[in-house]
Structure formats: C-alpha cells, structure tokens
C-alpha cells in the first residue's frame, strides 16, 4: 500500500518542476480569456473608430471607382491606384489592428506571464498516434470543452438575439437617414451591439480561468518518489555531501596547520585546548587566532609549534576563553586584550633573551581573564 501511495500524484508541483514545464512551453492558458479580450478590444475599437473606418472605406470606394476613360484603359495607372488605395486603407485600419495585437498579447500574459521558447513549436510525432488522439477525443477534458461550447453558443446566441430585438426600430430607421450619416450610425450601432454580446462572455471566462489553473496544477502534480528524487538531485546525495564536507574540513585544517609555524605564541590548557595567536602591528588592529583545536588537534598544534620553535604558554583560563569566544581568523575579543598583551610581552622578551642573552623572562601568571569569558569558571 505504501508503494502505491508513493506512485500517486498527490504532491503539488515544486518550483523546479514548474520552471521545467515553462521551458517546454507548458503554462496555464485560457482560450476563453484570450477570445474575450480580443473580442472586447475589437468591440471597443469598432465603437470608437467604426464611423471613421466606414467613412474611410466609403471614400476609398468613391475614389477607387471614379475613373476617366484614359485610366480605365491604362493598366499601370490602375495598379498604382490599387496600391495607393490599399495603403490608405491599411493605414486607416492600423490603430485597430494594433489594438487587437496588444489585447492578444496582454491576455496571454495574464495567467502565465512573459514566456518565449521554441520548444513548444518543435515537431512532436507522438501527437500523430491514433490511440492518443482517440484518448483525447473521449477524455473528460473533451467533455468539459463540449459543455463549454454548448454553453457559449446558448449564452451568446441568446444575448445577440435580445440585443437585435431591442434595437430593431433603430435598425429600420437607418433606411430613412442620409447615406453618410446612416453609415456612421451603423458603425457605432454595430460596435455597441458587438460589445454587449462579447460582455456576456464574462461568466464563461470567470468559470474557465479557475478551471484551467486547477487543471494545470493537477497535470504538474508529483508523486512522493519524484519529490524525494528531485530533492536528492537538487541538494545532492547525503553521502556525497558528507564526503564533500569532510574534504572541506580537511582542506581547512591543512590551511590552518600551515599557519601554526607563523604564529607568535600558542596558548594551551595544557592538554585540552591549544590556540595559536599572531600579531603584526603594521597589518592587524589586534592579535588574531590563526589556529585552534581541542584534544588530538590541540596536540598536533602543540607538536607542530614545538617543531618550529613557536613559544608555548600554559594558561588554562585564557586558552579556554580564546577557544570559546574567538573564531578562526578573527581578532581576539577586546575583553582579552590585557591578558594577551601580557603574553605577547613575555614572547618578545623571550625572543630577545634567546637572541642576545641576559636575564630569562618570567612566565606570566594570574592573567586577567574575565570570569564570564572562561567556560571552565563556575559561577558562585
């Protein structure tokens, strides 16, 4: 039963799945919304520009068919006249055509946003499979589309009949108007009628858009096994990630150990912790931790320091405070400046003693380490 549930598409699509679908041109689309937007724009255009377009067409007809005898027998002149009149009509209809293009593009972007891909137009010979074709014809989605077509026909046909019946007196009255006035009036009336009929599609669009979004989300649903596989691919195999982290820690440890010979002093616990400090007044504002470790790593730091002649100072409270409150590569906390200054002063005196001789410096004791910074200090 568990295996069956893992194979059922019950999980919502992941962002990666949605992005892959978009790359293939698979986005939520509503043909009803696009059709409604284009027809609405066409109706609004006819309502505002219909009179001018009809007058322009009438003017073209008058000029186009007003011919002299010489023009009628001159084929070149007729071609020039046809070219000129066609260009004028195209320029007259250009704002209307641009309005339709904008409506088409904008309505397509409402659900899916901007998308440009060639994968959607690549040939797919799998669509020629008759079995899949019959499956699409007799699918539940085809039934829904049939129901929508019937509903659209009934709704639009009913509204169109009502509008025409409501304006039948106005239509009959056009016969008594002058030709120019009746043509302009007819254009405005056609645009208004068309706009009302198209507005009736709002109900269909209001149903189709949520349905298309739900269908799209359902098609992209994933099984639990696909979710696990995608998580593994995106985040990486746990064993590989553990191996990578191990290699990264090893590389960081090697870089850290390479800084130990450059340290000025190593402060120890003496066995549990070891912290290597370095200070250069020309480059650093305060001493920095160049290496630190506990237990076995602390032993390696001390051994490497001894091999390279780095002074080692046993100061348990300071070693514990530095290990806990100073990260690798960071400056020491300001509360430890005084204690570390005493340690560095001892180191400089020790270097001078080793180089020039004289009195051997005394190792500092009772360093000023605030109790709240010492994890080994128990509160009273």
DOGU-948554 format. One record per residue: residue number from 1; x, y, z of N, C-alpha, C in turn. Coordinates in steps of 0.02 Angstrom, whole numbers, plus 50000, padded with zeros to 5 digits. Layout:
! DOGU-948554
     k    n_c1    n_c2    n_c3   ca_c1   ca_c2   ca_c3    c_c1    c_c2    c_c3
   NUM       X       Y       Z       X       Y       Z       X       Y       Z
...
! end
This chain:
! DOGU-948554
     k    n_c1    n_c2    n_c3   ca_c1   ca_c2   ca_c3    c_c1    c_c2    c_c3
     1   50041   49940   50000   50000   50000   50000   50043   50063   50000
     2   50099   50060   50037   50143   50119   50040   50173   50133   49972
     3   50191   50079   49934   50219   50089   49868   50168   50120   49821
     4   50105   50098   49826   50053   50126   49784   50042   50200   49798
     5   50044   50219   49862   50034   50290   49880   50092   50332   49856
     6   50152   50303   49854   50210   50341   49829   50206   50354   49755
     7   50167   50313   49717   50162   50321   49645   50102   50363   49625
     8   50060   50383   49672   50003   50426   49657   50026   50499   49657
     9   50000   50537   49609   50019   50608   49603   49977   50649   49651
    10   50001   50653   49711   49965   50689   49764   50001   50752   49787
    11   50064   50761   49767   50104   50817   49792   50101   50875   49742
    12   50096   50936   49767   50097   50994   49721   50164   51000   49686
    13   50163   51030   49629   50224   51038   49589   50274   51082   49625
    14   50337   51063   49621   50391   51102   49651   50408   51160   49605
    15   50442   51212   49630   50464   51267   49586   50506   51243   49527
    16   50548   51192   49539   50589   51167   49484   50546   51133   49431
    17   50495   51096   49452   50450   51063   49404   50412   51115   49363
    18   50390   51168   49395   50354   51221   49360   50400   51255   49310
    19   50463   51268   49331   50510   51301   49286   50526   51257   49226
    20   50534   51192   49237   50546   51146   49181   50487   51144   49133
    21   50427   51147   49161   50367   51147   49118   50364   51212   49077
    22   50383   51268   49107   50383   51332   49071   50434   51330   49014
    23   50492   51299   49026   50542   51294   48974   50517   51255   48914
    24   50471   51208   48925   50442   51169   48871   50380   51203   48842
    25   50363   51261   48867   50304   51296   48842   50239   51274   48874
    26   50243   51235   48928   50183   51211   48962   50164   51260   49017
    27   50115   51301   49003   50091   51351   49050   50015   51349   49050
    28   49986   51379   49101   49913   51383   49105   49887   51432   49052
    29   49839   51408   49013   49810   51450   48960   49734   51446   48963
    30   49704   51502   48947   49631   51504   48942   49613   51535   48875
    31   49591   51492   48829   49571   51519   48764   49510   51564   48770
    32   49469   51549   48819   49410   51592   48829   49430   51662   48849
    33   49481   51668   48892   49504   51734   48913   49534   51772   48854
    34   49575   51738   48813   49605   51771   48755   49551   51792   48706
    35   49503   51747   48693   49449   51764   48647   49408   51823   48672
    36   49393   51821   48736   49354   51876   48766   49392   51942   48761
    37   49457   51942   48776   49496   52004   48774   49501   52031   48703
    38   49513   51987   48654   49518   52009   48585   49451   52036   48560
    39   49398   52000   48573   49332   52023   48550   49311   52088   48586
    40   49328   52093   48650   49312   52154   48687   49350   52214   48658
    41   49415   52202   48643   49454   52256   48613   49426   52274   48544
    42   49406   52223   48505   49378   52236   48439   49313   52275   48445
    43   49270   52257   48493   49208   52293   48502   49220   52365   48523
    44   49268   52375   48571   49283   52444   48591   49313   52484   48533
    45   49354   52450   48492   49382   52484   48434   49330   52503   48384
    46   49284   52457   48371   49230   52473   48324   49186   52529   48351
    47   49175   52530   48417   49132   52581   48445   49163   52650   48440
    48   49230   52653   48448   49263   52718   48446   49287   52737   48376
    49   49304   52687   48335   49332   52702   48269   49288   52678   48212
    50   49231   52647   48228   49190   52617   48174   49167   52668   48123
    51   49143   52726   48147   49119   52777   48100   49173   52801   48053
    52   49232   52814   48081   49287   52837   48040   49310   52785   47990
    53   49311   52721   48011   49331   52668   47966   49282   52660   47908
    54   49217   52664   47923   49167   52657   47870   49171   52716   47821
    55   49181   52776   47849   49188   52834   47804   49250   52828   47761
    56   49305   52801   47791   49366   52792   47752   49355   52740   47697
    57   49320   52687   47712   49306   52637   47661   49261   52666   47606
    58   49213   52705   47626   49169   52735   47575   49207   52783   47531
    59   49252   52822   47562   49293   52868   47523   49338   52831   47474
    60   49366   52775   47497   49408   52736   47453   49368   52708   47394
    61   49307   52686   47409   49265   52660   47355   49249   52714   47304
    62   49235   52775   47329   49219   52829   47282   49279   52847   47238
    63   49337   52855   47272   49395   52874   47233   49420   52816   47190
    64   49411   52755   47215   49437   52698   47178   49397   52683   47115
    65   49333   52698   47117   49291   52682   47059   49272   52743   47018
    66   49301   52799   47034   49292   52859   46992   49349   52861   46942
    67   49336   52841   46880   49389   52832   46831   49374   52874   46769
    68   49427   52899   46740   49422   52930   46675   49431   52876   46622
    69   49415   52893   46560   49422   52844   46507   49494   52823   46497
    70   49540   52871   46506   49611   52855   46498   49635   52807   46553
    71   49611   52819   46616   49631   52775   46671   49604   52704   46661
    72   49544   52700   46633   49514   52634   46626   49552   52590   46577
    73   49587   52621   46529   49624   52581   46480   49700   52582   46493
    74   49719   52607   46552   49791   52609   46571   49801   52561   46629
    75   49830   52502   46615   49839   52451   46667   49887   52473   46721
    76   49941   52510   46702   49989   52533   46752   49957   52583   46800
    77   49916   52627   46773   49882   52676   46816   49833   52642   46863
    78   49800   52589   46841   49754   52552   46884   49791   52518   46941
    79   49850   52490   46925   49889   52458   46978   49914   52508   47029
    80   49936   52567   47005   49958   52619   47051   49900   52642   47095
    81   49840   52650   47065   49782   52671   47104   49764   52618   47156
    82   49766   52554   47137   49751   52500   47184   49802   52499   47242
    83   49866   52509   47225   49918   52510   47277   49908   52569   47325
    84   49892   52626   47297   49883   52686   47339   49822   52679   47384
    85   49768   52655   47358   49707   52649   47398   49715   52594   47451
    86   49749   52539   47434   49760   52486   47483   49803   52510   47541
    87   49855   52551   47526   49898   52578   47578   49858   52624   47624
    88   49814   52665   47596   49774   52710   47637   49727   52671   47683
    89   49697   52618   47657   49653   52577   47698   49693   52543   47754
    90   49752   52518   47738   49794   52486   47788   49813   52535   47843
    91   49832   52595   47825   49849   52646   47875   49788   52664   47917
    92   49729   52665   47886   49668   52681   47923   49652   52626   47974
    93   49664   52563   47955   49649   52507   48000   49707   52491   48047
    94   49765   52523   48040   49824   52506   48081   49811   52515   48156
    95   49782   52571   48179   49768   52576   48252   49723   52520   48277
    96   49673   52502   48237   49628   52448   48257   49665   52381   48261
    97   49709   52367   48213   49747   52305   48214   49796   52304   48273
    98   49828   52361   48286   49874   52364   48343   49837   52352   48409
    99   49777   52377   48414   49736   52365   48474   49723   52291   48483
   100   49708   52255   48429   49696   52183   48434   49759   52145   48454
   101   49817   52165   48427   49880   52132   48444   49897   52141   48518
   102   49888   52202   48542   49901   52216   48613   49854   52175   48658
   103   49791   52171   48639   49743   52133   48679   49761   52058   48679
   104   49784   52032   48622   49802   51961   48618   49862   51946   48663
   105   49914   51988   48658   49975   51976   48697   49962   51985   48772
   106   49926   52038   48789   49913   52052   48860   49871   51998   48892
   107   49820   51974   48858   49777   51922   48887   49815   51856   48894
   108   49861   51842   48849   49901   51781   48855   49949   51784   48913
   109   49971   51843   48932   50019   51851   48987   49986   51855   49056
   110   49920   51862   49057   49886   51869   49122   49895   51808   49166
   111   49892   51748   49137   49896   51687   49177   49967   51661   49184
   112   50008   51667   49133   50074   51636   49134   50132   51684   49132
   113   50119   51749   49123   50174   51796   49118   50209   51790   49051
   114   50265   51826   49046   50303   51826   48983   50340   51760   48974
   115   50333   51730   48916   50366   51666   48902   50384   51664   48828
   116   50448   51649   48814   50471   51643   48745   50513   51581   48740
   117   50490   51531   48704   50526   51468   48696   50509   51438   48628
   118   50559   51402   48599   50549   51369   48536   50527   51296   48545
   119   50530   51271   48606   50514   51201   48616   50440   51186   48602
   120   50398   51236   48612   50326   51225   48601   50310   51215   48527
   121   50353   51240   48481   50338   51235   48410   50379   51179   48377
   122   50419   51143   48415   50456   51088   48387   50409   51031   48369
   123   50422   50993   48314   50377   50939   48295   50376   50883   48346
   124   50316   50859   48360   50306   50804   48407   50265   50751   48371
   125   50300   50699   48346   50266   50648   48307   50222   50603   48350
   126   50231   50608   48416   50188   50569   48461   50116   50591   48457
   127   50105   50653   48435   50036   50677   48429   49999   50644   48370
   128   50037   50612   48325   50006   50578   48268   49981   50508   48286
   129   49993   50488   48348   49971   50422   48370   49895   50419   48373
   130   49862   50375   48334   49788   50373   48335   49760   50356   48404
   131   49794   50312   48441   49769   50293   48507   49766   50354   48553
   132   49819   50394   48552   49818   50454   48594   49766   50504   48569
   133   49756   50506   48503   49705   50551   48476   49636   50533   48499
   134   49619   50468   48496   49553   50446   48521   49548   50457   48596
   135   49604   50448   48631   49603   50460   48703   49587   50532   48720
   136   49614   50578   48681   49598   50649   48693   49526   50665   48674
   137   49501   50633   48621   49432   50647   48600   49381   50625   48652
   138   49393   50567   48683   49345   50539   48730   49368   50550   48803
   139   49409   50599   48815   49431   50613   48883   49381   50658   48918
   140   49390   50663   48984   49344   50706   49023   49355   50779   49005
   141   49415   50797   48984   49428   50866   48965   49390   50884   48901
   142   49384   50834   48855   49345   50846   48794   49272   50856   48811
   143   49247   50820   48860   49178   50829   48882   49167   50899   48910
   144   49216   50922   48949   49211   50990   48977   49211   51042   48921
   145   49256   51032   48871   49259   51080   48816   49193   51080   48777
   146   49162   51021   48767   49098   51018   48733   49044   51055   48772
   147   49044   51045   48838   48995   51081   48879   49006   51156   48876
   148   49069   51178   48875   49082   51249   48869   49058   51276   48802
   149   49069   51238   48748   49048   51261   48682   48972   51268   48678
   150   48936   51220   48707   48863   51225   48707   48839   51284   48748
   151   48871   51293   48807   48852   51349   48850   48867   51415   48815
   152   48924   51420   48782   48941   51482   48747   48891   51497   48692
   153   48874   51446   48653   48827   51456   48598   48759   51480   48624
   154   48736   51448   48677   48671   51467   48704   48672   51537   48733
   155   48726   51553   48770   48730   51618   48802   48738   51674   48752
   156   48786   51666   48706   48799   51719   48657   48741   51726   48609
   157   48714   51669   48587   48657   51673   48542   48597   51707   48575
   158   48584   51692   48638   48528   51723   48672   48537   51798   48681
   159   48598   51818   48701   48612   51890   48710   48608   51926   48643
   160   48637   51896   48590   48635   51928   48524   48563   51937   48501
   161   48521   51887   48510   48451   51893   48490   48416   51948   48529
   162   48431   51952   48594   48399   52004   48635   48420   52074   48613
   163   48485   52084   48598   48510   52150   48577   48480   52170   48510
   164   48478   52122   48463   48449   52139   48397   48374   52156   48403
   165   48339   52118   48443   48267   52132   48453   48257   52199   48487
   166   48301   52215   48534   48295   52279   48570   48309   52338   48524
   167   48351   52330   48472   48369   52385   48428   48338   52379   48358
   168   48285   52340   48352   48256   52329   48286   48227   52394   48257
   169   48199   52437   48299   48172   52501   48274   48228   52546   48248
   170   48284   52546   48284   48341   52587   48262   48369   52562   48196
   171   48373   52497   48189   48398   52468   48126   48353   52486   48068
   172   48287   52483   48078   48241   52500   48024   48243   52575   48008
   173   48260   52616   48059   48263   52688   48048   48323   52710   48009
   174   48373   52667   48001   48432   52686   47962   48415   52697   47888
   175   48362   52664   47866   48343   52671   47795   48322   52742   47778
   176   48296   52780   47827   48274   52848   47814   48327   52901   47824
   177   48387   52882   47844   48441   52931   47854   48483   52939   47791
   178   48518   52996   47786   48565   53004   47729   48618   52950   47731
   179   48649   52937   47672   48696   52882   47667   48755   52890   47715
   180   48787   52948   47715   48845   52958   47759   48827   52951   47832
   181   48772   52982   47852   48751   52979   47922   48731   52908   47942
   182   48696   52873   47897   48674   52805   47913   48734   52758   47919
   183   48784   52768   47876   48842   52725   47881   48879   52735   47948
   184   48889   52798   47969   48921   52812   48033   48880   52785   48091
   185   48814   52795   48085   48769   52771   48138   48771   52694   48141
   186   48773   52662   48083   48776   52590   48081   48841   52564   48112
   187   48897   52599   48100   48960   52578   48130   48958   52581   48205
   188   48932   52636   48232   48927   52642   48305   48880   52591   48334
   189   48823   52579   48300   48774   52530   48324   48804   52460   48322
   190   48842   52444   48270   48873   52378   48266   48924   52368   48321
   191   48963   52420   48334   49012   52415   48388   48979   52406   48455
   192   48926   52444   48469   48891   52439   48533   48860   52369   48541
   193   48829   52344   48487   48797   52278   48489   48850   52224   48501
   194   48905   52230   48465   48959   52181   48471   48987   52182   48542
   195   48994   52241   48571   49021   52248   48638   48976   52216   48690
   196   48912   52225   48683   48865   52195   48731   48866   52119   48726
   197   48868   52094   48665   48869   52021   48655   48933   51991   48685
   198   48990   52025   48673   49053   51999   48699   49054   52003   48775
   199   49025   52055   48804   49024   52062   48877   48988   52004   48910
   200   48944   51972   48873   48909   51915   48903   48954   51855   48915
   201   49015   51857   48886   49061   51802   48896   49098   51805   48963
   202   49085   51858   49001   49118   51865   49067   49105   51804   49111
   203   49044   51779   49109   49026   51721   49151   49067   51660   49130
   204   49075   51649   49065   49114   51592   49041   49187   51599   49061
   205   49214   51659   49054   49285   51671   49073   49294   51661   49148
   206   49246   51684   49188   49252   51677   49261   49253   51603   49282
   207   49223   51560   49243   49224   51488   49258   49285   51454   49228
   208   49304   51475   49168   49358   51441   49132   49427   51455   49162
   209   49440   51516   49183   49507   51533   49209   49525   51491   49271
   210   49482   51489   49324   49499   51445   49381   49505   51372   49361
   211   49463   51351   49313   49466   51281   49292   49533   51266   49258
   212   49556   51311   49215   49620   51300   49181   49678   51301   49230
   213   49676   51345   49280   49729   51346   49330   49729   51281   49371
   214   49670   51257   49388   49666   51194   49426   49690   51135   49384
   215   49671   51134   49320   49693   51081   49275   49769   51081   49266
   216   49797   51140   49258   49869   51147   49250   49906   51122   49312
   217   49882   51142   49371   49914   51119   49433   49907   51044   49441
   218   49850   51016   49420   49841   50944   49426   49887   50906   49379
   219   49898   50932   49319   49942   50899   49271   50014   50897   49295
   220   50034   50947   49334   50104   50951   49357   50114   50919   49426
   221   50062   50890   49454   50071   50857   49519   50125   50804   49516
   222   50156   50792   49572   50212   50745   49576   50196   50689   49626
   223   50228   50633   49614   50224   50579   49663   50274   50592   49719
   224   50265   50558   49775   50312   50566   49831   50382   50543   49811
   225   50385   50492   49769   50450   50469   49746   50485   50521   49703
   226   50446   50556   49660   50476   50609   49619   50499   50667   49662
   227   50462   50682   49715   50484   50736   49760   50549   50717   49794
   228   50554   50655   49818   50616   50633   49850   50675   50634   49801
   229   50662   50611   49739   50716   50609   49690   50738   50679   49671
   230   50691   50725   49665   50710   50794   49648   50748   50827   49705
   231   50727   50813   49766   50763   50840   49824   50835   50813   49826
   232   50842   50749   49810   50909   50720   49810   50952   50751   49755
   233   50921   50764   49696   50959   50793   49641   50978   50865   49654
   234   50932   50903   49685   50945   50974   49697   50992   50985   49756
   235   50984   50946   49808   51025   50955   49867   51086   50910   49868
   236   51085   50857   49827   51142   50811   49825   51131   50750   49869
   237   51165   50697   49851   51162   50636   49890   51192   50648   49959
   238   51159   50625   50014   51186   50637   50081   51257   50611   50091
   239   51272   50553   50063   51339   50525   50070   51390   50568   50034
   240   51372   50590   49973   51418   50633   49936   51428   50699   49973
   241   51373   50728   49999   51379   50791   50036   51423   50783   50097
   242   51415   50726   50133   51456   50713   50192   51530   50708   50172
   243   51542   50674   50115   51611   50668   50092   51640   50736   50073
   244   51600   50778   50040   51623   50845   50022   51638   50886   50084
   245   51593   50882   50134   51606   50920   50196   51669   50894   50230
   246   51680   50829   50228   51740   50801   50258   51803   50827   50222
   247   51801   50829   50156   51858   50855   50118   51868   50929   50131
   248   51814   50966   50137   51820   51037   50151   51850   51049   50220
   249   51828   51009   50269   51857   51016   50336   51932   50998   50336
   250   51949   50946   50299   52019   50926   50295   52061   50980   50262
   251   52035   51010   50208   52072   51064   50175   52079   51124   50221
   252   52025   51142   50257   52029   51198   50303   52078   51183   50360
   253   52079   51120   50382   52126   51101   50435   52198   51107   50410
   254   52210   51087   50348   52278   51093   50321   52299   51165   50315
   255   52254   51208   50292   52270   51279   50288   52284   51308   50357
   256   52245   51286   50406   52255   51310   50474   52322   51287   50501
   257   52340   51224   50491   52403   51198   50517   52462   51232   50484
   258   52453   51254   50421   52507   51289   50387   52521   51357   50418
   259   52473   51384   50456   52484   51449   50488   52517   51442   50557
   260   52518   51382   50584   52547   51373   50651   52620   51395   50654
   261   52665   51376   50606   52734   51398   50611   52743   51474   50608
   262   52693   51510   50582   52697   51583   50578   52671   51617   50641
   263   52643   51578   50688   52613   51607   50748   52667   51636   50794
   264   52647   51684   50837   52692   51713   50886   52692   51673   50950
   265   52635   51642   50967   52631   51604   51029   52573   51556   51024
   266   52578   51500   51061   52524   51451   51067   52505   51448   51140
   267   52441   51464   51154   52415   51462   51222   52379   51396   51231
   268   52397   51359   51284   52368   51292   51294   52333   51287   51361
   269   52297   51230   51369   52255   51218   51428   52288   51184   51488
   270   52335   51139   51485   52383   51123   51431   52365   51065   51386
   271   52315   51023   51402   52304   50963   51362   52240   50965   51321
   272   52191   51002   51343   52126   51001   51309   52122   51050   51250
   273   52150   51109   51257   52144   51161   51207   52212   51188   51188
   274   52216   51213   51125   52276   51248   51102   52253   51301   51052
   275   52275   51363   51063   52256   51419   51020   52319   51456   51000
   276   52331   51461   50934   52390   51496   50908   52371   51567   50890
   277   52412   51615   50914   52399   51686   50902   52455   51717   50861
   278   52436   51766   50821   52485   51803   50781   52466   51876   50782
   279   52519   51920   50786   52506   51992   50787   52561   52028   50749
   280   52539   52070   50701   52584   52115   50665   52553   52184   50667
   281   52587   52229   50702   52557   52295   50713   52548   52335   50649
   282   52584   52318   50596   52577   52354   50533   52517   52330   50492
   283   52491   52271   50507   52437   52242   50468   52374   52228   50508
   284   52381   52221   50574   52324   52199   50615   52309   52252   50668
   285   52245   52259   50681   52224   52304   50735   52232   52270   50803
   286   52225   52205   50805   52231   52166   50867   52255   52096   50848
   287   52282   52058   50896   52304   51989   50880   52246   51947   50853
   288   52264   51901   50809   52214   51858   50778   52229   51785   50794
   289   52174   51745   50792   52180   51673   50802   52194   51641   50734
   290   52253   51612   50726   52272   51581   50662   52261   51506   50664
   291   52253   51477   50723   52240   51405   50729   52213   51391   50798
   292   52168   51342   50803   52143   51322   50868   52115   51251   50861
   293   52115   51215   50916   52091   51147   50915   52086   51119   50986
   294   52054   51062   50991   52047   51029   51056   52069   50956   51050
   295   52090   50929   51106   52109   50859   51111   52163   50841   51060
   296   52149   50795   51012   52200   50772   50966   52226   50828   50921
   297   52181   50871   50899   52203   50927   50857   52246   50975   50897
   298   52230   50985   50961   52271   51027   51003   52341   50998   51011
   299   52346   50932   51017   52411   50900   51021   52452   50911   50957
   300   52419   50907   50899   52454   50919   50836   52478   50991   50831
   301   52437   51038   50854   52457   51108   50852   52518   51119   50898
   302   52517   51090   50958   52574   51098   51003   52637   51066   50974
   303   52629   51005   50945   52687   50971   50917   52716   51010   50859
   304   52674   51036   50816   52698   51075   50759   52731   51139   50782
   305   52702   51170   50835   52734   51230   50862   52802   51216   50891
   306   52810   51160   50927   52875   51142   50954   52926   51129   50899
   307   52904   51097   50845   52950   51083   50789   52975   51148   50758
   308   52936   51200   50758   52955   51263   50726   52976   51317   50775
   309   52985   51299   50838   53010   51347   50887   52961   51400   50908
   310   52896   51386   50902   52845   51435   50924   52837   51429   50999
   311   52843   51485   51036   52834   51482   51109   52766   51454   51128
   312   52765   51412   51179   52703   51381   51204   52693   51402   51276
   313   52635   51432   51290   52621   51457   51357   52561   51421   51385
   314   52569   51394   51446   52513   51361   51479   52473   51412   51519
   315   52413   51427   51495   52368   51474   51529   52297   51449   51519
   316   52276   51401   51561   52210   51369   51551   52152   51417   51544
   317   52142   51465   51589   52084   51510   51580   52085   51548   51514
   318   52144   51573   51495   52149   51611   51433   52138   51565   51373
   319   52166   51505   51375   52157   51458   51320   52083   51440   51311
   320   52048   51427   51367   51977   51411   51362   51937   51470   51335
   321   51952   51531   51358   51916   51590   51336   51928   51604   51262
   322   51990   51597   51239   52005   51608   51168   51971   51556   51125
   323   51973   51493   51146   51943   51440   51107   51868   51449   51100
   324   51836   51472   51152   51763   51478   51151   51739   51542   51117
   325   51774   51597   51125   51747   51662   51103   51783   51693   51044
   326   51833   51661   51016   51868   51689   50958   51868   51637   50902
   327   51837   51654   50845   51835   51609   50788   51901   51612   50750
   328   51911   51560   50710   51972   51555   50670   51976   51613   50621
   329   52033   51648   50622   52044   51705   50578   52019   51771   50605
   330   51983   51771   50662   51956   51832   50691   52004   51861   50742
   331   51993   51925   50755   52031   51958   50809   52005   51934   50877
   332   52048   51937   50927   52028   51915   50994   51977   51964   51022
   333   51935   51943   51068   51887   51990   51100   51924   52045   51137
   334   51893   52104   51137   51925   52161   51170   51935   52149   51245
   335   51892   52108   51275   51899   52095   51347   51962   52056   51364
   336   51993   52026   51313   52054   51986   51324   52117   52023   51302
   337   52110   52087   51284   52169   52124   51261   52224   52125   51314
   338   52205   52139   51377   52256   52146   51430   52293   52081   51441
   339   52257   52026   51444   52289   51961   51456   52335   51943   51398
   340   52312   51952   51336   52352   51935   51278   52412   51982   51272
   341   52404   52046   51292   52460   52092   51291   52516   52067   51337
   342   52498   52042   51396   52549   52015   51441   52584   51954   51410
   343   52546   51912   51375   52575   51853   51343   52624   51875   51288
   344   52603   51923   51246   52647   51946   51192   52709   51981   51219
   345   52701   52018   51273   52760   52050   51303   52809   51997   51326
   346   52784   51943   51356   52829   51888   51376   52862   51856   51315
   347   52825   51848   51260   52853   51817   51200   52909   51861   51171
   348   52899   51928   51169   52951   51972   51142   53013   51971   51187
   349   53002   51969   51253   53059   51965   51299   53096   51898   51290
   350   53058   51844   51278   53089   51779   51268   53130   51778   51204
   351   53105   51811   51151   53144   51814   51089   53209   51853   51101
   352   53204   51908   51136   53264   51948   51150   53314   51909   51192
   353   53290   51869   51240   53333   51828   51281   53368   51775   51239
   354   53331   51743   51193   53361   51691   51151   53412   51720   51103
   355   53402   51783   51083   53447   51813   51034   53508   51846   51066
   356   53496   51883   51119   53550   51923   51149   53571   51898   51218
   357   53534   51851   51247   53551   51827   51314   53525   51875   51367
   358   53554   51870   51426   53532   51912   51482   53488   51873   51529
   359   53448   51910   51567   53404   51879   51616   53345   51845   51581
   360   53329   51784   51601   53274   51748   51571   53208   51776   51596
   361   53162   51792   51550   53099   51822   51572   53057   51772   51612
   362   53016   51800   51654   52973   51759   51695   52906   51748   51661
   363   52884   51685   51660   52820   51669   51627   52763   51703   51666
   364   52718   51736   51630   52663   51772   51664   52615   51723   51699
   365   52591   51745   51756   52542   51706   51794   52483   51751   51813
   366   52428   51719   51831   52368   51755   51852   52348   51807   51799
   367   52339   51784   51737   52318   51830   51684   52247   51854   51696
   368   52234   51916   51675   52169   51948   51687   52118   51924   51636
   369   52086   51868   51651   52034   51840   51608   51967   51849   51642
   370   51920   51887   51613   51854   51897   51644   51820   51829   51657
   371   51793   51820   51716   51761   51755   51733   51705   51736   51684
   372   51668   51786   51657   51613   51769   51612   51636   51742   51545
   373   51700   51752   51528   51727   51726   51466   51759   51657   51473
   374   51769   51635   51534   51802   51572   51547   51750   51518   51556
   375   51740   51473   51506   51688   51421   51513   51703   51372   51568
   376   51767   51370   51591   51784   51325   51646   51772   51354   51714
   377   51758   51420   51716   51746   51454   51779   51674   51444   51801
   378   51663   51416   51858   51596   51402   51883   51570   51463   51921
   379   51509   51484   51910   51481   51541   51946   51472   51525   52020
   380   51478   51578   52061   51469   51569   52133   51395   51556   52148
! end
